[in-house]
Amino acid sequence: MRSALAVVVAALLCVLSAPTAQAHSIPVSFSPAKGAKVDLPPHQVSITFNEGLTEGGEALTVTGPGAVASQWNTGSATIHGAILSTPIAQLGGAGVYTMRYRVTSADGHVVTGSSQFTLTRDAGGRPVARAAEHHGIPVWPFAAGAVVVLVCVVVFAVRRARGGR
C-alpha cells in the first residue's frame, strides 16, 4: 500500500509542478506599432514573430472603434516565414483599433494575443462586417483530461499494490 501511495504522490507532484513551455512564438514587432497613434490608415497590418510560424489555422483580425466594433480585414491572414499579415479596408472613424491574432508556433502550440493602435483622423471607410465576440479557448477540456489521467494513475497504483488483481 505504501508503494501505491508513493506512486500517487509522485504523479501528483509531476502534474502540479510541471513547468510551462517557454519556446512558443513571441511577437517582436507590430505594424502599426503597439500603442501607436497614426494619422494615415494602413492598408495592411502585420506582426513579426521571433521564429518562423507553422501554416494552418492562422488568423489576424482588425476591429474597432467604439462599443459596437466592426471588422476591417478584407482577406485571409497569410504567413511568410515569421511574419503574419492581412490586408484591411480603408478604416472608418478615429479611435482605437484592435488587432487580434492566432498562430501556430514551430513547436506546434497555438499562440494568441492582441495589440492596439489609434487612428487620429477620420478616414471615412466602411467596415467589412460587424465583429464577432471573442471568448478564447475553453479551459474545461484540459482540466477534464488532467482528472482522467489522475484517475488512471490511481487505479494503476492500487491494482499494482494489490498484486495485479
Secondary structure, DSSP 8 states (H G I E B T S, - for coil): -HHHHHHHHHHHHHHHH------S--EEEEES-TT-EESS--SEEEEEESS--EEEEEEEEEEESSSS-EE-B-S--EEETTEEEEEB----SSEEEEEEEEEE-TTS-EEEEEEEEEE-S------SEE--------SHHHHHHHHHHHHHHHHHHHHHHTT--
